Amino acid sequence: MSMSIDIEASDVIRLIQQFLKENNLHRTFETLQEETGIQLNTVDNLPGFVQDIQRGRWENVLKTVVPLRLPIKKLIPLYEQIAMELIEMREIAAARNLVRQTETMQILRQKYPARYLHLEQLLSRIPSDPHEIYIDGLSKEKRRQKIAQELSKEVTSVPPARLLTLLGQSLKWQQHQGLLPIEGGFDLFGGTAAAARVEDDSIPTECYATIQFPRAKRPETAVFSPGGEYLVTGSEDGYIELWNHFTGKLRSDVKYQADGKFMHMSAGVSSLAFSLDGDLLASGCREGTVKIWTIKDGLCVRRFPAAHTQGVTSICFNKSGSQVLTGSFDHTVRLHGLKSGKTLKEYRGHTSFVNSVLFSMDMSKILSASSDGTVKVWDYKSAECLLSLSPQARSSMGTAVPASVSSASLLRLQQVPGQANQVVMCPQLPAVYIMTVEGRVVKRFELPGADDTAPDFVDCAISPRGEYIYAIGTDSTLYCFNVESGLMEHTVKLAEAEVRGITHHPTTNTMAAYNEAGHVSLWRTSRTVT
């Protein structure tokens, strides 16, 4: 027997209204209310709203009430009460503005002239006895209680992001029934499974949103999820947070975040990485601990309390998501098994901090970049060091550069899209390189006319299709290099404060930059038509 569920059209409208409100689309929200005549009338926290009324926290109450559409007969007692309490506190100017300049009180004047006249008399002659203010025989507290009871009948409290939650539940049910594939993306609008669409590469030059952290809680690292759904930050206070990269707001549709339950490390978060399927998040901290989280519910499913003896600087998953590779200030590279919860291998040989680690695409080798000025290539199985290179010591044409250059710290390794055998390598120099996993420098990108005054690079990223390399200088400028031509095409000043790092979205021309002032700025291709 088939069973259908009737869905009220008004409920659908309210779901859309909630989505618009939560995403700060206020004009669209107001237009939809006006055209449909359907009011959302929800509050984020109903018990908190009632408590604000009972305790006379009128500023909070008015902020909540003003956007709502409430019956005038229930608004009048609220405004009346606020006016009388302002008069009692000798806040005459505020009381006068409320009585004479609000629409609600003008309706009181028309419908209940005696009550309005009482307020005007109080404004002109402030009584010393509260009984002269509250003349209906009810105390201030009882009046507040009555108002709270009446207004609470007109509003409801619902969980955040109901539209996205219901859509997600629907998709999961369809997957469970075999109507949708378990893996891969889904075109919600078209109703079909969709392959990831990668935008044509274009330089992000427009800052469209900024996330601000307190300076003491500034982010130390950030990463986009493989599917691009999340921007994740790890901060000095140990908190790991998921953001909507379109708006720069916390993801309210992630239930554990909406409930105030965040992923957290015992010390500052120093590295983050996703598994290839995006289901797991690995985090490393300054104390040397590594945790593995399930991104859907924020639960820690594996903990390595002594992954390293010092801070974890870099972390990445293998292709199957069964192992994590880590680098550390303790000069070592280590491999950890998620199933066993143990450290499986250690790769020793660097004489300074290991800043970046990477698996080769075929999983046969491991690459590590260090402040000792070398990139080392290791055999994955035997942990033997196969090569130890100073790639910056030679140009793409084989021309030698000064020996002092080879001591520069190597800061970042990143896979080149579509080139299984090539990685981008960023030294602390005004140059970036593409090299093979066998150690051959393929291409060098450097600032035009670079000399001793040129800013060194501190981090780099590569565009989704591999057409651009972006390098951050110590002057907080983004230098954009065309991979094919090898030339610098553009520069973008990202911040006045020192930029600590950048991360690029996997499929769109979106970039996040985090700086010393505690700001994460979000950048995209300019939409200005010239």
Secondary structure as GFF3:
##gff-version 3
##sequence-region A 1 530
A	DSSP	alpha_helix	9	22	.	.	.	ID=ss1
A	DSSP	alpha_helix	26	36	.	.	.	ID=ss2
A	DSSP	alpha_helix	46	54	.	.	.	ID=ss3
A	DSSP	alpha_helix	58	65	.	.	.	ID=ss4
A	DSSP	alpha_helix	72	88	.	.	.	ID=ss5
A	DSSP	alpha_helix	92	101	.	.	.	ID=ss6
A	DSSP	alpha_helix	103	111	.	.	.	ID=ss7
A	DSSP	alpha_helix	113	124	.	.	.	ID=ss8
A	DSSP	alpha_helix	130	133	.	.	.	ID=ss9
A	DSSP	alpha_helix	140	152	.	.	.	ID=ss10
A	DSSP	alpha_helix	162	176	.	.	.	ID=ss11
A	DSSP	beta_strand	185	187	.	.	.	ID=ss12
A	DSSP	beta_strand	192	194	.	.	.	ID=ss13
A	DSSP	beta_strand	206	212	.	.	.	ID=ss14
A	DSSP	three_ten_helix	215	217	.	.	.	ID=ss15
A	DSSP	beta_strand	219	224	.	.	.	ID=ss16
A	DSSP	beta_strand	231	235	.	.	.	ID=ss17
A	DSSP	beta_strand	239	244	.	.	.	ID=ss18
A	DSSP	beta_strand	249	250	.	.	.	ID=ss19
A	DSSP	alpha_helix	255	258	.	.	.	ID=ss20
A	DSSP	beta_strand	263	264	.	.	.	ID=ss21
A	DSSP	beta_strand	269	274	.	.	.	ID=ss22
A	DSSP	beta_strand	280	285	.	.	.	ID=ss23
A	DSSP	beta_strand	290	294	.	.	.	ID=ss24
A	DSSP	beta_strand	299	304	.	.	.	ID=ss25
A	DSSP	beta_strand	312	317	.	.	.	ID=ss26
A	DSSP	beta_strand	323	328	.	.	.	ID=ss27
A	DSSP	beta_strand	333	337	.	.	.	ID=ss28
A	DSSP	beta_strand	342	347	.	.	.	ID=ss29
A	DSSP	beta_strand	354	359	.	.	.	ID=ss30
A	DSSP	beta_strand	365	370	.	.	.	ID=ss31
A	DSSP	beta_strand	375	379	.	.	.	ID=ss32
A	DSSP	beta_strand	385	389	.	.	.	ID=ss33
A	DSSP	three_ten_helix	391	393	.	.	.	ID=ss34
A	DSSP	three_ten_helix	403	407	.	.	.	ID=ss35
A	DSSP	beta_strand	410	415	.	.	.	ID=ss36
A	DSSP	beta_strand	422	427	.	.	.	ID=ss37
A	DSSP	beta_strand	431	436	.	.	.	ID=ss38
A	DSSP	beta_strand	441	446	.	.	.	ID=ss39
A	DSSP	beta_strand	457	462	.	.	.	ID=ss40
A	DSSP	beta_strand	468	473	.	.	.	ID=ss41
A	DSSP	beta_strand	477	482	.	.	.	ID=ss42
A	DSSP	beta_strand	488	493	.	.	.	ID=ss43
A	DSSP	beta_strand	499	504	.	.	.	ID=ss44
A	DSSP	beta_strand	510	515	.	.	.	ID=ss45
A	DSSP	beta_strand	519	524	.	.	.	ID=ss46
###
